[in-house]
Amino acid sequence: MSKKGRCHLCGEYGSLSYEHIPPRKAFNERPVIRVPLDEALTLGPGIKAKGKIQQKGAGDYTLCPKCNNNTGTWYGKDYVDWCYQGMEILYKAKGNPTLIYLYKLKPLNILKQIITMFFSINGPGFGDRHPELIKFILNKKEKNLNPSISFFCYFNIKGVFRSAGISGMIDANTQEIILLSEMNFPPFGYVMTIDAGSPDRRLAEITHFSKYSYDELSTQYIEFPVLQTHLFYPGDYRTKDEIEKLIK
């Protein structure tokens, strides 16, 4: 099955294939409930969402078959391996890793898959505003990112799945507006910011993954925080108890 529309990545109009977000083999094989954003924002912590059940797993018709196949072939396997490493760490640490763990990975490939996912959760107009990112993804050997765009990562195993296109949040310290996009699916969550730093000092930055070469294997020592996502607001990592205390 396919749908007609504009590919979020290359921008061409035509048939769109179903893009799993994240890739199906990265633990995204089970049915999920899709809730419209305006309804999701009204849900409190622990309230069961009601919406359309997607039997294929999380995702949508966002990429043309060519972009879907190319990005999956170039980057998908290495991203899946990255997720398996993350899940293994969480399992061994019983959900609370406290050390800096060793990763053997292909950083550029992984980051390009993550950015491809951000293209999918944002509309096709996102590529119009960031043509340099299109080039970065569709040329698998392209390195280095526009310095105005940053990417961050965290462990996530508690809360709701959320995927938010470019949104604005106010920095509690500086009162400045931060433009960010966020998605999470265990074992990881990701944040992209534009013309801004991290929306939360606990997030681990992975922008430097863009400095590696395609298929370059690297040993990395990375410490990711374990953050919870009980509300659908991007950038909100309060625990369920913290939220319920404010409600009371």
N, C-alpha and C positions, 0 to 999 in steps of 0.2 A: 504494500500500500504506500502511496505517496500523496503529497498535497502540492498545490501550486503556490508559489510565493517567491519572495526575494531571498536569496541565500544571505545569511547573516555575515558570511565571511567574504566571498568574492563579489557579492552584490548582484549577481546575474539573476534574472527572473526565469523561473521554470519549475520543474518538479523538485520537491524537497523530500529528503529521506529522514527517517526518524533518527535523531541523534541522542544516544544515551548520555546523560549528564549525571555522574561520571560514566566512563565506559562500562559496558555491561559486566565485564569480568572483574571490575573493581567493586565487587559486592553489590552491584546494582541489577540484580536479576529478579527480584521479588516485586509484587504489585505495591504501588504507593498511592496515597490519596492526594489528589491535586486540589488545592484550595485557592480561589481567587484572592489576590493580595488584599483588596479592600475588606474582605471577610476575615482573612488571616490576622490582620492587624487588630481586630477586636477580640481575639482569643487570649485568655489569660493562661498562666502556666498550668499544665496538667489537664486542660480542657481538650477533649477528643475532637479532632477536626472532622468535619463532614464535607465531602466533595466527591468529585469524579474519581473512580478507581482506575489507575493506569496499570494494566496487566503487564506491560512490557518493562516496567521499572521507570525511574525518574528520567524525564527527557521530553523532547518535543520535536516537531518538524521544523528544523532551523537551517540545515545545511543541504546544499545540492549533493547528489550522489558522488560527484568528483571530489569535492572538498571533504565530505564525510569519509570516503575511502582513503584519500591521500593522508589526511591527518591521523586517521586510525592506524594506517600502515606505518607511517613515519614515527609516531609518538605513543600510540596506545599501549603497546606491550610494556614499554619502560615505565609508563605511568602506573599500570597495573602492578608491576613489580614493586614500585615505590609504596603503593597502598598495602600490599602484603607485608612489606617490611614494617610499616607503621602499625598495622594490626597485630603483628607478632610482638612488637615492643609493648603495646598496651596490654596484651594478654599476659605476657610474662611479668609485667609490673603491676598486674591486677588493677589496671586503669589509672594508675598514679605514678608515672615515671618521674624520677627525681634526678637522674643523671643525664649527662650529655652523651647521646647514643651515636654509635658509628653507623653510617649509611654508605653502601656502595651503590652508586647510581649514575645515571646519565642526566646531569642537571638540565642541559638545554632542552633535551627531548621532553623531560617532565614539565618544565615551565611552559613550553609551547602547547602541550596538551591542556594545561590549566588555562592558558589564555584562550585557546579554542573554546573551552567551556564557557568562559566569560563572554565570548562573542555570542554563544547560543542563548545565554540568559538575558542578554541585552537585545534590543531590536536591531533590524538591519541598518538603521541610521547610525549605529555606533561605529561601524566601519567607515562611513562617510566622514566622520569626525576624526578618525584615527587611521588614515591610510598607511601610516608607517607600521602599524601593528599587523595589517593585512599582509604587507610585504614580509614582515618578520615571520609570520606563520606559513605562508605559502612558498617561501624560499627556505627549505629546511636547513640550509647552511648559513642563513643570515644570523649574525650575532649582535649583541648589544642592543639595549632598549633606549627609547627616548627617556632621558633622565627625569622627565616630568611625571612618569608613570611608575608606580611602585607596587610590589606584590608581597603579601605576608601570609603566614601559615600558622595553624594551631591544631592540636589534637582535639577531636570532638566525638564523644560517645554518649552524651546526655543532652536531651532536649529535642527540639523539632528540627526537621530538615527545612532550611530556608534558602531561597535563591532570589536575590534582589538585584535588579538592574541599577544603573547609576542613580544614587540617592544622595541626599544631603543630610549631614548630622552636624550638630554644634559641638565643638571642642569645649569641654567643661572648664578647661584651664585658660584658654586663649579667647574663647567666645567666637572663634572663627568657624566658618562653614567648611566642612570637609566633604569633598565629593568622593564617594566610594561605591563599590559594587561588591557583593558578598555571596558566597555559596558554601554550603557544608554538606558533607555526606561522609559518615564514618569510614575511615578513621580520621579524616582531615577536614578542616575548614579553611577557606581562602578569602582574602580581602585584597581588592585592587583599589588604589587611591590615585587620584589625578591632581597634580599640582598641590600635593599635601604629603605629610609624613604619615606615620602610623596613627590610626584612631584609638589605639590602646597600646600602652607601652609594653604589655606582656607579649604581644604578637612577635613572631620571629620573621625577619625579613628574608625573602628568597629571591629578590630582584637580581642578585649577583649570579644566579644560575644562567643568566643570559650571556655571560662572558665566556662560557665554555663552548667548545666546538660540537657540532652535531655528532652524535654517537660516542663522544668522549666519556670514558668511564672515570669517575672521580670518587675518592673516599672523603666523606664529609662528617664532621662532628657537629651535630645540630641538637639543640635543646628546644623543644616545642612545649608551650604551655598547654595544659588541659583545660579548655574553656567550655562552658555550657551555653546552650542556645534555647532557652525556654520561651522566648517571645520571637515574633517574626520580624522585629526591628533590626536592621543591620547594625553591627557594632555594639549590640547589647549582649553582655556575657555574664549578667548577674545570675546567681544561683536561684533555685526555686524558693528557698527560704528568704533570701534577700528581697525578692519581688513580693512575696506574700506579706512580709513585715510592712512594706510600704502601702500595700492595699489595705491592711488593717488600720 
